[in-house]
Amino acid sequence: MEIEEKQITDVPQMEKKELYKIAIETRNLEIGMFWQRSNYFMALNTAIAIGFFTQKAGPYGIILAALGAIVSLLWFFVNLGGKYWQSRWERRASIYEQEVAPDANLFSASKETIRQDVEESLNRGEHKGFQKWLDKKILKKPSVSYQMIVLSFFFFCFWIAAMAVYIIVGKSA
């Protein structure tokens, strides 16, 4: 079905504020979905691991390890896709913010501004010792979603190693 040109021109253009709001809401949705999917894959990996480590000698170990590897590899790729869309919407939010509220410095803030904000927030208290060490680690800006992507990849590596050990031990037993 073709859309007539007249229908498109009759629709009023969206205001940039509305586009900014949509970008923020979609970005937040993507982050929520990222964590929901990760929780699902973590629970699935846990169930497979319970089956793998509690099963008696038999043919199921290799099947469970292979299933764990496949599930972990899917989890890794799903995480990559989720991060892709999150990044896309963060960029859109930054662009619309610059047009709607150029002085807001939320998504469009420079790295220097962001670091200064975090440093000032952390320096509110008199942090010493371990807390001071933690503050330094926080200022390195570790990505939460990146860590989850790395974890999903390590689960894949674990299942490959578990499969190899199961095969080697199974042949020598």
Legacy VTK file of the C-alpha trace (Angstrom):
# vtk DataFile Version 3.0
C-alpha trace
ASCII
DATASET POLYDATA
POINTS 173 float
0.000 0.000 0.000
1.485 3.313 -1.051
1.187 6.369 1.160
0.000 9.376 -0.711
2.276 12.397 -0.630
-0.593 14.558 0.599
-0.955 12.495 3.774
2.679 13.023 4.715
2.598 16.788 4.189
-0.613 17.119 6.210
1.099 15.773 9.337
2.659 18.593 11.380
6.373 18.266 11.952
7.385 17.029 15.346
8.977 19.569 17.605
12.601 18.993 18.512
11.634 18.862 22.193
9.338 15.933 21.423
12.106 14.219 19.446
14.470 14.754 22.380
11.925 13.189 24.723
11.469 10.220 22.373
15.250 9.728 22.146
15.610 9.741 25.953
12.672 7.369 26.467
13.892 4.987 23.769
17.423 5.023 25.198
16.013 4.200 28.644
13.904 1.422 27.125
16.982 -0.022 25.405
18.924 -0.014 28.691
16.053 -1.740 30.492
15.761 -4.338 27.748
19.541 -4.884 27.808
19.369 -5.841 31.487
16.203 -7.914 31.137
17.788 -9.947 28.356
21.024 -10.340 30.317
19.103 -11.544 33.366
17.286 -14.086 31.203
20.520 -15.430 29.723
22.201 -15.473 33.154
19.316 -17.518 34.584
19.425 -19.874 31.594
23.194 -20.319 31.974
22.734 -20.996 35.688
20.137 -23.704 34.976
22.421 -25.322 32.391
25.373 -25.164 34.827
23.313 -26.837 37.551
22.424 -29.615 35.134
26.028 -29.920 33.949
27.613 -30.086 37.408
24.985 -32.323 39.013
24.590 -34.911 36.254
26.122 -38.312 36.687
28.514 -39.787 34.171
26.754 -40.138 30.859
26.205 -38.546 27.491
24.427 -35.455 28.819
27.536 -33.558 29.958
28.717 -32.812 26.441
25.196 -31.850 25.375
24.801 -29.473 28.328
28.234 -27.914 27.744
27.433 -27.412 24.050
24.061 -25.915 24.970
25.786 -23.603 27.465
28.250 -22.475 24.772
25.454 -21.791 22.286
23.357 -19.898 24.850
26.384 -17.850 25.936
27.325 -17.010 22.376
23.750 -15.877 21.709
23.854 -13.832 24.929
27.080 -12.165 23.754
25.575 -11.203 20.389
22.312 -10.027 21.967
24.354 -7.812 24.314
26.272 -6.356 21.371
23.008 -5.566 19.604
21.530 -3.990 22.723
24.596 -1.791 23.207
24.399 -0.772 19.539
20.858 0.575 19.913
21.562 2.169 23.285
24.500 4.031 21.730
22.381 5.096 18.780
19.687 6.635 20.971
22.227 8.294 23.275
23.704 9.992 20.205
20.265 11.127 19.016
19.519 12.495 22.509
22.814 14.391 22.426
22.041 15.924 19.033
18.510 17.024 19.969
19.693 18.310 23.341
22.216 20.571 21.607
19.377 22.056 19.567
16.737 22.249 22.309
18.836 23.116 25.374
22.446 23.763 24.329
23.556 24.650 27.874
22.018 21.581 29.535
25.221 19.519 29.344
23.436 16.232 29.936
23.980 13.904 26.981
25.962 16.441 24.989
28.405 17.384 27.766
32.100 17.198 26.977
34.257 14.511 28.582
35.890 17.213 30.687
32.525 18.455 32.004
31.389 14.934 32.815
34.620 14.149 34.666
34.443 17.416 36.599
30.833 16.663 37.622
31.800 13.208 38.872
34.916 14.465 40.677
32.906 17.173 42.436
30.259 14.633 43.435
32.844 12.204 44.815
34.750 14.944 46.633
31.749 15.942 48.750
32.935 13.645 51.506
36.357 13.302 53.058
37.199 9.975 51.454
40.280 8.172 52.708
41.883 4.791 52.254
39.705 2.256 50.480
37.028 4.826 49.634
39.650 7.052 47.982
40.888 4.041 45.987
37.312 3.318 44.898
36.881 6.945 43.819
39.915 6.609 41.540
38.445 3.456 39.995
35.094 5.196 39.497
36.818 8.051 37.661
38.144 5.543 35.121
34.499 5.319 33.985
34.030 1.577 33.599
31.112 0.817 31.318
28.464 -1.290 33.022
27.122 -2.688 29.750
30.674 -3.380 28.521
31.317 -5.456 31.651
28.182 -7.503 30.965
29.278 -8.039 27.356
32.663 -9.271 28.621
30.930 -11.562 31.136
28.781 -13.117 28.419
31.910 -13.754 26.338
33.677 -15.360 29.322
30.685 -17.627 29.855
31.098 -18.763 26.252
34.816 -19.439 26.875
33.963 -21.301 30.088
31.531 -23.599 28.287
34.060 -24.340 25.535
36.639 -25.205 28.208
34.081 -27.319 30.102
33.268 -29.180 26.910
36.984 -29.837 26.243
37.580 -31.055 29.794
34.504 -33.269 29.628
35.756 -34.840 26.400
39.330 -35.319 27.691
38.263 -36.680 31.081
35.580 -38.830 29.437
38.134 -40.459 27.133
40.598 -41.152 29.931
38.014 -42.597 32.317
LINES 1 174
173 0 1 2 3 4 5 6 7 8 9 10 11 12 13 14 15 16 17 18 19 20 21 22 23 24 25 26 27 28 29 30 31 32 33 34 35 36 37 38 39 40 41 42 43 44 45 46 47 48 49 50 51 52 53 54 55 56 57 58 59 60 61 62 63 64 65 66 67 68 69 70 71 72 73 74 75 76 77 78 79 80 81 82 83 84 85 86 87 88 89 90 91 92 93 94 95 96 97 98 99 100 101 102 103 104 105 106 107 108 109 110 111 112 113 114 115 116 117 118 119 120 121 122 123 124 125 126 127 128 129 130 131 132 133 134 135 136 137 138 139 140 141 142 143 144 145 146 147 148 149 150 151 152 153 154 155 156 157 158 159 160 161 162 163 164 165 166 167 168 169 170 171 172
